[in-house]
């Protein structure tokens, strides 16, 4: 595994409990339409915008009549912002989004319309022959994530000097990256082309500006061969808006990272990319210099710098504004897992 120091040996490249809330008060949903409802869905914003409605709250044998009301008790720490959907017996739907149920304890569902047809299923990806790791090759490992179809973002140092780059997709397939990669050595970023790789892409945060103290989640494959082979999630905060020696392209973060996390996504608590994991402080070097052991000092390339790189490389990613209620770390992990890949560099 190749570890590269940054800023005169002080940073080590990584190629290898939520706050409690009082219980929410119940609120009522009133069916103001002209027909009984057979489905009622209430999810935290912005899940509804992603068509992630979960299960209906109405018992199958008890439709909600026109003019009827249904009382909902939100889960503890669910927040105030909800998306609501009422499905009528005749197939029409009534939907409201981003409703503040803490300020408005009764939500009327009135206008209803036929749901828009689902988009056609995408064409099947062309069959691509899988590649297998060479057990006799020297190898280092890292992490990457899908930013566009067949395009994976990672760190340059993860793939630098490789004879072959293999990626293990979330569905278990081993696929090969096709050279040349688009790279920016100053940012330590690389964009890989991986034929046959499909799946959901991660959206980059469009706004608002990242603030010191915001919660973040790091997702990746640390210490491959020592820990289990499944991806790992760590949660932390944005500690600083600049990196080592005031490096303006890095965030300092408290989410713990290890060799193998390099190139993995750092996401905010809405599930949008705010950075790319790149390095941790070399505690041994710092101890030699200062006599003290630095703990849990980690760095990520800022999302805006990575976004500019992808735009220059001709692979602009999806963008999304980070507004509304925060999601749980487990929800963020579910989002990241579908788009994050294990990278093996063979030399």
DAHU-V787392 format. One record per helix or strand of 2 or more residues. SS is the DSSP state (A for helix, B for strand). FROM is the first residue (numbers start at 1). LEN is the number of residues. If there is no record, write none. Layout:
# DAHU-V787392
ss:SS from:FROM len:LEN
ss:SS from:FROM len:LEN
This chain:
# DAHU-V787392
ss:B from:5 len:2
ss:B from:11 len:3
ss:B from:27 len:5
ss:B from:37 len:8
ss:A from:47 len:4
ss:B from:69 len:4
ss:B from:81 len:8
ss:B from:92 len:9
ss:B from:106 len:4
ss:B from:113 len:2
ss:B from:139 len:10
ss:B from:151 len:4
ss:A from:156 len:4
ss:B from:164 len:5
ss:B from:174 len:3
ss:B from:178 len:7
ss:B from:189 len:5
ss:B from:204 len:4
ss:B from:215 len:6
ss:B from:232 len:9
ss:A from:244 len:3
ss:B from:250 len:4
ss:B from:265 len:4
ss:B from:273 len:9
ss:A from:283 len:8
ss:B from:298 len:5
ss:A from:303 len:10
ss:B from:319 len:3
ss:A from:329 len:9
ss:B from:340 len:7
